[in-house]
Amino acid sequence: MFTLQCLEDIKTKSSQQLKHSDSLPPTALLNSRYEILFLEEVCEGSFLYKAIDLKQDVFVTIKEFFPRDAIGYEEQLYLVRDYETLSLRLMDETPLKQKQYEKLLESFVEEASYLEKVSHGNPIVKIQESFYDKNTAYLVFNYNKWPTLQNFIDTKYQFNTHELKWFTRELVDIISRFHKREIVHRNINPKNIYVKQDEILIDSIGTCDYLKDIKIFDADSYECRYYAPEIIMHNGVIGTWTDVYAIGKVIIDIITCMHESGDYFEGLNMLSGDVKDVYQKLAYNAIQFDHNSRTKSAVEMKKVLSFEDDSSYFRTPKAVIAMIAMISFLSCLVLVWQYNNDTMMADNYILIEEEQVPLGQVIIEDKPCYFLLDHLVMTDTSLDIRWLKKEHVLISHLEIINSNKEILTIDLLEHQISVNISSFDLPEDEYLVKLYYKISDELLYEVMHLEIKE
């Protein structure tokens, strides 16, 4: 989509070393390991620094939790920095306020576990570690050399129709993965959208959460221009539709940048008839004041975009579609049977895109190592857990984590293609299975879900 030279030019034009009276100074040392170089970004609830990992001698990006305004909770929490120790402290500190502040820090750090659930492929900026220091929390991730969508906007880049479609599909596809798992991202804005040559990355650090955990006090972590109305309403209801509002605002930003005047309606007029209608309605339905009148989720937005694709191409005859579907289904049956014929039971299923599909598809991917099944239900623990790998991959070990977060580690140096778990007497439960493997000196892992039913 974008050439490397184009991305480098955008990054160079927009790069700057910021200063803020409340940020950490250069040379500040964190966790006895990371040395701050300079402030890169000032966010609503945090500072973003470029730093150097003194242990690994590589650049990293560090995000510091530090809301500068009062945090809306049961009581107002005000944070200030002690310029001698560089630590944060609560003004008018009380035991209750300290407890509330600790909960906010825990929520910030728990971001890593949420991202893991939607990190299929590389849609998310990867967190390397989290730690507490100077009375606040920090998240460390690989230094990102890529420009953000905000960098494109700041340099007055003029998008074309193809780029608008690409950005929209990439963004909607990634956020739909959150919504299918009932996770609300809650911080979609151009500063958090990194642009690579053929994909975008989303930085959601410190903001996304499960729907059941949403609380109104979290509103202060939003980027103001992308607030949905329910965020600032006293009895506002936050949900996946809140993300939809922000996506709509981002789409409007891109369309606005399509014309040199920076006018949204001029940019809209640069789109052809059918495309103009689709994107005008998509944005309009996304930014409705009443969330009940708004598109409900990114999943619904994805369906609208799929319809637009279907309308512009030759439609395959239904008879051909039916034949292809039958061939695919029979192929899947053969693959599942080859995987392990003991799984061919009427009450078994695997989970594909959050839907229960009887004897469903086996995942076939162009990856160095992966499980054959994304979700496996076992009624007989004598079955093997199997995976596929390429020749240069060395399988290291397996972790089986139960619902109480207890971890069983299995050495796999002598088991490079499968492992039988019958000897471990795993009780009925839902497990997260992590397969660790090495490529050169890098340790990576793949995840699958396992249910054992008696």
N, C-alpha and C positions, 0 to 999 in steps of 0.2 A: 504493500500500500504506500508506504513512505520510504524514500531512500535514506540510507544512513547519513548521507551528507546533509539532507534536509533536516533531519532530527538534530544533528550536531549544530547546525546553524541556529535553529530555534533555541536550543539549550544555551548556546553562547550569547545570543542577543538578550536573553532574559535572565541570565545568571547574575547574581548580585550577593554580596555579603551584607546581611542585614544587621541592624543594631537595635536592641531593645533594652530598656533600663532594668527589666526584670529577668532577662535571660542569663544563662551561665556565660562567663567570660572565656575567651580562648585560654587554653592550657589547663582548664579545670579538669580534675581527674575523677572519674566515676568508677565505682566498684573495683578500685585499684587496678584497672585494666584499660579503660577507655579515656583518651585525652581529647577534649573538645577542641576543634579547629576553628569553626565559626558557625554562626546562626544562619540557617538556610531558609526557614519558613516560620512564620508566626501564624498559628492556627487558633481556632476559637478556644480550645481547651488545652492547648499544649504548645510546646516549642519543638522545632525540628532542627537538629544539628548535624553537620558533617563532623565526623570524629575519626580517630585512628585507633585500631585495636592493637595495643602495644604487644600483646601476646602473639598475635598472628601476623602483625605488620601489614595490615590491609585497612583500607578505608571502610567505614560503616556509617550507617545513618542511625541516629538515636532520637527517639521521641520521648520527651519529658512531660509527664502529666502536671499541668500547671494552669488551671483556669484563672484568669485575672479578675473576672467579675464574680459577684456573689453567686454561689451555687445554690439553686433552689432545692431545698430539702425540707425536712420538718422544721429546721431552723436555717437561717442564712449563714453560709460558711464563707469566710473571707480568708484568702491565702496571701501571705507576703513572704518575701525572701530575706533571710538574714545575710547581709552582705559580708559578714566576717566568716561565717561557716559555709555560706552558700546553700544552707538548708532552708526548706520551706517550713512555715509554722502557721497555725491558725490564730487569727486575731480573736481575742476574747475567748480563749480556749476553755471548754468545759468537758467533762467526761462524755456527755452525750454527743457533743459535736465531734470529739475525737473518734468516737465509735462510728459515727456517720461518715467521717472522712476515710476511715479505714475500709469501710464498705465500698466507697467510690474507687479507692485504689485497687481493691480486689477485682472489681468489675472491669477496670482498665486492663489489668493483667490477664484476665480470663479471655480476652479477645483472641489470644493464640488458639485456644481450644475451639472457638467458634469457626475461625478461619480454616482449621484443619478439616472441617466437615464439608467445605465447599471448594477445596483446593485441588480438585481434579484438573489435570493440565496445569497451567500456570496463570490463573486469573487473578491471583492475589499476591501482593508484596509479601514475601516470606519472612516471618519473624525468626531470628536466630535464637534469642533468649530474652528473658525478662528478669529484672532484679529490682530490689528496693535500695535506695540510697538517698541521703539528704532529705529524709522524711517525705519522700514521694516515690513514684514508680517510673521505671524506664523500660522501653522496649527497643531492642537492637535488631536491625535487619540489614541485609546486603546493601551497600551503597548503590543507589539508583542513579545511573548515568542518563536515564531517559528523561525527556521533557514531559511536562504535564500538559493537559488540555488548556490550563490557565496560561501556560507559557505561549501557546499558539495564539490565544486571544490577546495577550499583552503585546505581542509582536505584530498584531493586526494581520495575521495570516488569513487569506481568503480561501475558504473551503469550496470545493465543487460538489456536485450532486452525488458523485460516486463516493466521495469521502464522508458526506453526511450519512448516506446509507450504511457505510461500513462502521462508522462510529456508533450509530444507533443500534445496529444489530449486535455488535460486540458488547456494548453496555447492557442492553436488555438481556442478552443471553447470560451474562455473568450474574446479574442481580436476580434473574429467575431461579438460579441455583440456590440462592439464599432463601427466596420465597417458598420454594418447594419444601424446604426444611423448616419452614415457619421461623426463619431468622430475618429480622428487619435490619437492614444495613445502617440506616439513619445518618449517614454523613456523605451522601453523594453530592459532589461538586467538582468543578474543573481542577481544583488543586489536588484532588485525590485520584485523578485519572491520569495514569502514566501511559505514554504512547511509545510503543516499539514499532519496528518495521512492519510487522504483520499481525500484531495483536495489541490489546491494551491491558494494563494491569490496574487493579483497584487497591488502593490503600484505605482500609477501613479501620485502622488501628484505634482502639479505645472507644468505639461507639456502637458497634453492632450488637444485637441481643436477641434472645428468643422472645417471641410474642408474649408468652406467659410472664416474662420478667420485666416488661416495659413499665417504667414508672414516669410520671409526668416531670419529676425533677431533672430527668436526663436532658431536657430541652436545651440547656445551656451548652451542650457539646455540638450543636449544629452550626453550620455556616449560615449566617443570617439570610443571605439572599435566596437561599434554597429552602427556607422554612416553609413547611406546609401550614395552613391556617390553624390546624388542630394543635400544633406545637405550642402556640402562644395563647390558645384559648384556655380558660380556667378548667373547663370540663372536657377538653379535647381528647379524642380517642386516637392513639397512635397505632399504626399497623402497616401492612405492606403498601397500602395506598399512600402512606407518607413518603415512601421511596419513589412511588410513581410520580408524585408531584415534583420531586427533585429531578427525576429523569426528564420530565417535560420541560423543566427550566433549562437543563443542559442542552436539550434539542433546540430550544429557542435560541440559546447562545450561539450554537453552531450555525443555524440558519441566518442569524443576525450578522455573522462574520462572512457570509457568502457575498455580500455586496460591499463595495468600498465605502459606502456612506455609513455603514454600521447600523442600518435600519432593518428591523425584522421583516416588515412587509415588502421592502425592496428585495430582500434575500428570498422571501417566499415566492416572489414573482419570477425568480430565476429558475424555479423548478418547473418541469413540464406538467401538463394538465393532471394526469393520473397521480403522479408522484406528489404534486402539490396538494391534492385533495387528501391523500393518505397521511402526509406529515402534518398538515394543518389540523386535521381531525385528531391525530395521535397526540399532538401537543395540547390542543384545546381540551380533550377529554382527560388529560393528565393533570391539568392545573385548575380544575374546578374547585371552587371554594368549599363546597360541601363534599366531604369525602364519600358520601353515599352516592353522589352523582359522578364520581371520579372512576376511572379505570381501577380495578381492585388490586391488581398485582402486575409484576413484570411478566408473569406467565401469560396473562391476557394480552399484554402488549406484544409479546412474541408471536402470538397467534395472528394478530393484526398484520404484523410484518410478513409472516408466512403467507397470508392471503394475498398481500401485495405481490410477492414473488410469483405465486401461482397464477395471478391474473395476467402476467406479462409474458408467459411462456405457453408453448403448446401443451395441452392437457392430454395425458396418457389415457387411452381408452380403458374403461373400467374392467373389461375382460382381461386385458394385459396386466393390470394392477392385481387382479384376483389371482392370476397365474403366478406372478412373482411372489405374492404373499404366501401361496401354498408351497412353492419351492423353498422359500426361506424358512417356513415353519418346519417342513420335513428335514431340512438341513440342520436346524436347531435341535430337533429330536435326536438325530444321529450324534451330534456333538455332545449333548447331555448324556446320552447312553454311553459314549466313549469315555466321558469324564468318570462316571461311576454308575453302573447299572443299578446299584442299590438305592440311588436317589430317585428312581423312576416310580414314585409313589403318588397316588392321587392327591394327597394332602400336602405335598411339598411344593414350594415355589421359590423363586428368586425375585429380588426387588430390582426393577428397572425403572429409573426416573420416578421413584416413589409410588409405583403402581404394582400391585400383585399380579404377576403374569404366570399362570400355571405352566410348568415345564418351559419356562421362558428362554430367552436368548442367552447364549454364552457370549461373554465379552471378548471380542477379538480386536486388539489394539496394536498399533505400531509403537510399542514401548519396550525398553530394554528388559523389563520384568513386570509381570502382573498376574494377579489371580485369575483363574478361569471364570469364577463367579464373584459377583459383587456382593451377593447376599445368599447365604446357604443355610438351609434348615436341615438339621440332622435328627433322626429318631434312633440312629444307631451310631455310637461314637467309635465304632471300628472302622469307619470310613476314613479315607485319606483326604487331607487338604492338599490340593495341587495348584501348581502355577506354571507359567511358561517363562523362559528366560532366553536371552541371547548368549552366544558363546563367551563373550568377554565379561559376563556378569558372574560374580562369585556370591553365592547365597551365604549369609552370615548366621542369622538366628531368627527365631519367631517369638513374638510376645502375644500371649492370650490374656486379655484383660476382662475381668468379669464386671458385673454391675456395681460391685463394691470397690472398684478401682484396684483390686488385687491382681498382681501380674505374675503369670507363669512364663518363664523364659526357657526356650528349647533351642539347644545348639543344633545347627543345621549343616555344619561343614561336611558331614557325610551324607546329607540328604539334600541333593541339589534340585530335585524336581517334585518331591512330595514328602509328606510326613504323616504317619499314622498316629492318631491321638488316643487310641483305645487304652493305652497303659496309664493315662493320666487321670482316668475316672472323673471326668468333668461332670458336675451336676447340671440339672436343668437350669438354664439361665440364658441371657443374651450377652454375647461376648464381642469385643472388638479385637480383631486379629491383625497384627502388624508384622509384615515380612521384611526383614532388613537385608539389604544386599549391597555389595561394593562394586563400584566402577572405578578402576585405578585406586586412589586412596580415599575416594569420597563415599561416605556411608549414606544410603538412601533407603526409603521404605515405601511399601504399598499397603493399603488398608482394605480389609473386607469385614463384613458383619456375619457373625455366626450365631445361630440359635440352636440350642440343644433342647429337644422335647422328649420326655419319657413316655 
